Amino acid sequence: MRMDVRRHDDKILLTVLGDIDDYTYPLFAHELEMLDRIASQNLLINLEGCPFLNFQCIRLMVDTHRRFHQAGRRVVFRLGKEKRTVSELMKIMTLTMGSEGLNIDDGATGI
């Protein structure tokens, strides 16, 4: 797995390439923790290049959305059309956790 972080104005783009599995999950979790500390407003997490996302990753993304939403910030997840099941699972998890407004981008738009 490789991760690339870029800043543009008040936005941060995290692009992840490769599987997020039990072995690489801690690296992804650490990167999100660091970005949560420095992101001023908007964070775009591009996972189109991730063929596999484990359940811990999905839960972490939902938790990240909740934290950003509560702090008045915005996080957008770019999953790609082939991850429709992941997208639907994240939406359901968000609703069951009492949050709303999950932002999932199909890749056609950005933040």
NORZI-V86770 format. One record per pair of residues at least 12 apart in sequence whose C-alpha atoms are under 10 Angstrom apart, sorted by the first residue. I is the first residue (numbers start at 1). J is the second residue. Records with the same first field share a line. If there is no record, write none. Layout:
I=J, J
//
This chain:
1=16, 17, 18, 19, 20, 21, 23, 24, 25, 27, 28, 49, 50
2=15, 16, 17, 18, 19, 20, 24, 27, 28, 49, 50
3=15, 16, 17, 18, 27, 28, 31, 46, 47
4=16, 17, 46
5=31, 35, 44, 45
6=44
7=39, 43
8=42
9=40, 41, 42
10=39, 40, 41, 42, 43
11=39, 40, 41, 42, 43, 44, 74, 75, 111
12=35, 38, 39, 40, 41, 42, 43, 44, 45, 75, 111
13=35, 39, 42, 43, 44, 45, 46, 75, 76, 110, 111
14=31, 32, 35, 43, 44, 45, 46, 47, 77
15=44, 45, 46, 47, 48, 49, 50, 78
16=28, 45, 46, 47, 48, 49, 50
17=46, 47, 48, 49, 50, 51
18=47, 48, 49, 50, 51, 52, 53
19=47, 49, 50, 51, 52, 53, 54
20=47, 50, 51, 52, 53, 54, 55, 56, 57, 58
21=52, 53, 54, 55, 56, 57
22=53, 54, 55, 56, 57
24=54, 57
25=53, 54, 55, 56, 57, 60
26=56, 57
28=57, 60
29=56, 57, 60, 61, 64
32=45, 60, 61, 64
33=64
36=64, 67, 68, 73, 75
39=68, 73, 74, 75
40=68, 71, 72, 73, 74
41=68, 71, 72, 73, 74, 75
42=68, 72, 73, 74, 75, 76, 111
43=65, 68, 73, 74, 75, 76, 77, 111
44=74, 75, 76, 77, 78, 103, 104, 105, 110, 111
45=61, 75, 76, 77, 78, 79, 104, 105
46=76, 77, 78, 79, 80, 105, 107, 110
47=77, 78, 79, 80, 83, 107
48=77, 78, 79, 80, 81, 82, 83, 106, 107
49=78, 79, 80
50=79, 80, 83
51=79, 82, 83
52=83
53=83, 86
54=86
55=86, 89
58=86, 87, 89, 90, 93
59=89, 90, 93, 94
61=75, 76, 77, 90, 94
62=77, 89, 90, 91, 92, 93, 94, 95, 97, 99, 102
63=90, 93, 94, 97, 99
65=77, 90, 94, 99, 100, 101, 102, 103
66=94, 97, 98, 99, 100, 101, 102
67=99
69=99, 100, 101, 102
70=99
74=101, 102, 103, 111
75=102, 103, 104, 111
76=102, 103, 104, 105, 110, 111
77=102, 103, 104, 105, 106, 107, 110, 111
78=103, 104, 105, 106, 107, 108, 109, 110, 111
79=104, 105, 106, 107
80=104, 105, 106, 107, 108
81=105, 106, 107
82=106
83=106
84=106
87=102, 103, 104, 105, 106
88=104
90=102, 103, 104
91=103, 104
//
